[in-house]
Amino acid sequence: MFLSTLFVITILLLQPFHSSAIPFLSKQEDNFAIYRNTNYTVSDGGKVQSRPKRVAIVGAGASGSSAAFFLRRASRVVEKRLGLEQGSRLGEVVVFEKEGYVGGRTTTIHPHSDQRLRAQELGGSIFVEANRNMMKGVKYFNLTLVNPDISESGIGIWDGEKFLFKTSSSSWIDSAKAIWRYGPLSPYRTKAAVSKLVNNFLKLYDPTYLAQRGPRDSIEEFAEGLGLGVEYTTRTGQEWAKKVVGVNSKWLGEIWEGATRVNYASDMDHIHALGAGVSMATGGASQVEGGNWRIFRGMLDDSKATVHLGTEVSEIIPLDSKGSPQFIVRSNKTQLNDDEPFDAVFFAAPWHSSPISKELEANFVAPIPRQPYVRLHVTYFTTTQPHPLASFFGLPEDSYIPNAILTSAMTSRIQSIPPPRFQSITWHGEVLPGSGEYAVKVFSLTRLSDRFIHNLIGEETGWLVRKEWNSYPKLKTIASYAPVEPIRGLHYLAGQEAWISTMETQTISGREAVARLVDEWWGLGQGECENGDSWDWTCSA
């Protein structure tokens, strides 16, 4: 998710009278720390393996980096059980990344290109308490969590013509205003519905559940096993919120749609229910000091992978090998191309937007469907203004304006008028404490002009960057997904994004692909806890 809907915390909970934000969901104790020592075995194939396996990974984003990390951890477990040296079962892991950096859509920039100033997230901005892999990554790689520094001076919901709701610095007043406008039932019912969703998601970290479940061979099977399948993905967020959760129209169209528009640039009638629910699951929102990408850099470093940045894979050639599959991988850097085959390939990028030759598709067990992506415009700039100008919204100069503006398209749908020109505007605090220079991020579906920005702040920007990219999939209603292994030995990781797209779920996608492979190669299962740890990170606190 790009931005935490922290404002929901204030008005969702019926006791929001603390100076610090209260998590949307109460912090759940980690009940999955199991210290059991079972005599786990390795399959006969793993015991007699004649040489180390060699693996290619296309993409160094969240899923590709996670695949490298979990695969190496799995191999170390197998090697230890067999009493062998590290590297005897898994040899070289080669990662090809077309960009010049690690992290994929999790990337940062520094105002004025000054590394001393606070890094600003262009892509995946925050993760939450329920995101166990991200949280463990922070601890494992000795990173530091920081407050996203959003909504410190209130939140506004803007419909393009007027503010529908505003919070201030007083939680007492905000709570009274929220209950007056939305009533107590809609917040309560939303909290209960999202709690159920998150609790189902947390099965993914339960070693007992995973050990009993075994590897999943399709996204459909994976989602249904969690109780997060077609019940959520074949109906819109609007239908689910009204008919199942039972919220009123104002809450749905203002608060909930503000969350889906900032997190997935989608209105409630254009996003599936799972995406809508995830948009509200914001308890304990955090980000990594220096950038969330540092978790994925840490994963690659720990995996000892060979990483080739600025390298586009142009062709994956299956070899006519007996028994186990093998592949030759070609890239735009001819000096890297060799004839040493890979035993498996993890494709951790959207298939149809990749320049790779599509000749391989003739051998697929099922086609990879085209996945439309949101083309998001991210406008980042600095200003000496501590909040937006009231005049930008057509209000008197002395009007109170929050420093985080979310939007609703409800009015535009009802009155058939244009929706707001932007998805969100957020002030992200000073770029350097005491500098008086604030970083501002604006999400929109079209390019914002210099005049728009000047009207917003009443001065020239101190620094300005525009980024346009495919930020995340359009989470349309869906019942079937891309194959996870379209040809034996080629594992496709991006298909799960149509189910839900977050940094955390991409780490899960990488882990799930590894689980299928290590089960095949070595008979290694998930949730195999030994001395309080496991290769899949499910047995450690």
Buried (B, 14 or more C-beta within 10 A) or exposed (E): BBBBBBBBBBBBBEEBEEEEBBBBBEEBEEEBBBEEEEEBBBBEEBBEBEEBBBBBBBBBBBBBBBBBBBBBBBBBBBBEBBEBEEBBBBEBBBBBBBBEBBBBBBBBBBBEEEEEBBBBBBBBBBBBBBBBBBBBBBEBBEBEBEBBBBBBBBBBBBBBBEBBBBBBEEBEEBBEBBBEBBBEEBBBBBBEBBBBBBEBBBBBBBBBBBBEBEBBEBBBEBBBBBBBBBBBBBBBBBBBBBEBBBBBEBBBBBBBBBBBBBBBBBBBBBBBBBBBBBBBBBBBBBBBBBBBBBBBBBBBBBBEBBBBEEBBBBBBEBEEEEEEBBBBBBBBBEEBEEEEBBBBBBBBBBBBEBEBEEEBEEEBEEEBBEBEBBEBBBBBBBBEBEBBBBBBBEBEEEEBBBBBBBBBBBBBBEEEEEBBBBBBBBBBBBBEEEBEBBBBBBBBBEEBEEEBBBEBBEEEBBBBBEBEBBBBBBBBBBEEBBBBBBBEBBBBBBBBBBBBBBBBBBBBBBBBBBBBBBBBBBBBBBBBBBEEBBBBBBBBE
